[in-house]
Amino acid sequence: MDPAEFDAWYDQAYPRLVHQIHAMIGDREEAADCVQEAFVRAWSRRRDLSSDGGRDAWIRTTAYRLAVSRWRRMVRGRRDPDRALGLATHEGPPDETRVAVVTALRALPEAQRRAIVLHHLADLPVAEVAAETGVPVGTVKARLARGRTALATLLHEGAHHG
């Protein structure tokens, strides 16, 4: 992929990928930093990245791994581990529904949260979620089912306590 193609891909994919990683990790600033770093790494590999959805998956996987690594380093450094999971401020006033969903997502186990984000926000078929996360299709289906049930409960409880 030539530099102009790369720039066009970046412009088109960056906001969507930041949104997806934000939903996975719960921190918008951290998501933006990690997606940016993943694109920096992709630049040197741009000739090897396919032109289909595989390159978005590469960015998403790389950004997610960067976020996990940063979070682990922060925990080891005995700094406040909740910062990595907190809701960062974003442009404009927060939308109540969005805050409720991100808060509920944070309460899910990481594997369920990641499956839900990839399937429902990134619109990946179950087989692609399985490939990206390295688990069998049946495991993804189980994580999605358990995650959706837990989310419904959390959102329902949140609506009654708000």
C-alpha positions in Angstrom: 0.0 0.0 0.0 1.5 3.3 -1.0 1.6 6.4 1.4 -1.5 8.0 0.0 -3.5 4.7 0.4 -2.2 4.4 3.9 -3.2 8.0 4.7 -6.7 7.4 3.3 -7.1 4.2 5.4 -5.9 6.0 8.5 -8.4 8.8 8.0 -11.2 6.4 7.5 -10.4 3.8 10.1 -8.8 5.7 13.0 -12.1 7.1 14.6 -13.9 3.7 14.3 -10.9 1.8 15.8 -10.5 4.3 18.7 -14.2 3.8 19.5 -13.8 0.0 19.5 -10.7 0.0 21.7 -12.3 2.6 24.0 -15.2 0.2 24.5 -12.8 -2.6 25.3 -10.6 -0.8 27.8 -12.9 2.0 29.0 -10.4 4.9 28.6 -10.8 7.1 25.5 -7.4 8.8 25.8 -5.6 5.5 26.3 -7.5 4.0 23.3 -6.5 6.9 21.1 -2.9 6.6 22.1 -2.8 2.9 21.5 -4.5 3.1 18.1 -2.1 5.9 17.1 0.9 3.7 18.2 -0.5 0.7 16.3 -0.8 2.9 13.1 2.8 4.0 13.6 3.9 0.3 13.8 1.7 -0.4 10.7 3.5 2.2 8.6 6.6 0.1 8.5 4.5 -2.9 7.5 2.2 -1.2 5.1 3.4 -3.3 2.1 2.5 -6.5 4.0 -0.9 -5.5 5.3 -3.7 -6.7 3.1 -6.3 -4.3 1.8 -9.3 -6.1 3.3 -10.5 -6.1 6.9 -7.3 -7.9 8.0 -5.5 -4.6 8.4 -8.1 -3.2 10.7 -7.9 -6.4 12.7 -4.1 -6.0 12.8 -4.5 -2.4 14.2 -7.2 -3.5 16.7 -5.2 -6.4 18.0 -2.0 -4.4 18.2 -3.7 -1.5 20.0 -5.4 -3.8 22.4 -2.1 -5.5 23.2 -0.5 -2.2 23.8 -3.3 -1.1 26.1 -3.0 -4.4 28.1 0.8 -4.0 28.3 0.5 -0.4 29.5 -2.1 -1.4 32.1 0.1 -4.2 33.4 3.1 -1.8 33.7 1.0 0.7 35.5 -0.2 -2.0 38.0 3.3 -3.2 38.5 4.4 0.4 39.1 1.8 0.5 42.0 0.2 3.5 40.5 -3.6 3.8 40.6 -4.8 0.8 38.5 -8.4 2.2 38.2 -7.1 5.0 36.0 -6.7 2.6 33.1 -10.3 1.5 33.5 -11.9 4.8 34.2 -14.0 6.9 31.9 -11.8 9.6 30.4 -13.4 12.9 29.6 -14.3 13.2 25.9 -15.6 16.0 23.7 -18.9 17.4 24.8 -21.1 16.3 27.6 -21.2 12.5 28.1 -24.2 10.8 26.7 -26.0 9.0 29.5 -26.7 5.8 27.5 -23.0 5.7 26.3 -21.7 6.1 29.8 -24.1 3.4 31.1 -23.0 1.0 28.4 -19.3 1.6 28.9 -19.7 1.3 32.7 -21.6 -1.9 32.2 -18.9 -3.2 29.8 -16.2 -2.5 32.4 -18.0 -4.8 34.8 -17.8 -7.7 32.5 -14.9 -10.2 32.5 -12.3 -9.0 29.9 -12.9 -12.0 27.6 -16.6 -11.4 27.4 -16.1 -7.6 27.0 -13.7 -8.1 24.1 -16.0 -10.6 22.4 -19.0 -8.2 22.7 -17.0 -5.2 21.4 -15.6 -7.1 18.4 -18.9 -8.7 17.4 -21.3 -5.8 18.2 -19.2 -2.7 17.8 -16.7 -3.8 15.2 -19.4 -5.9 13.4 -17.1 -8.9 13.0 -18.7 -12.3 12.4 -18.3 -14.9 15.2 -15.6 -16.7 13.2 -13.5 -13.6 12.8 -13.9 -12.8 16.5 -12.6 -16.3 17.2 -9.7 -15.8 14.8 -8.8 -12.4 16.3 -9.0 -13.6 19.9 -7.4 -17.0 19.3 -10.3 -19.1 20.8 -12.7 -21.6 19.3 -16.0 -20.4 17.7 -18.0 -22.2 20.5 -16.1 -20.2 23.1 -16.8 -16.9 21.4 -20.5 -17.9 21.2 -20.6 -18.7 24.9 -18.8 -15.5 25.8 -21.2 -13.5 23.7 -24.2 -15.2 25.3 -22.9 -14.8 28.9 -21.8 -11.2 28.2 -25.1 -10.1 26.7 -27.0 -11.6 29.7 -24.7 -9.9 32.1 -24.9 -6.6 30.2 -28.7 -6.7 30.2 -28.8 -7.3 33.9 -26.3 -4.5 34.6 -28.1 -2.0 32.4 -31.5 -3.0 33.9 -30.1 -2.5 37.4 -28.4 0.8 36.5 -31.7 2.1 35.1 -33.4 1.4 38.4 -30.7 2.9 40.5 -30.2 6.0 38.5 
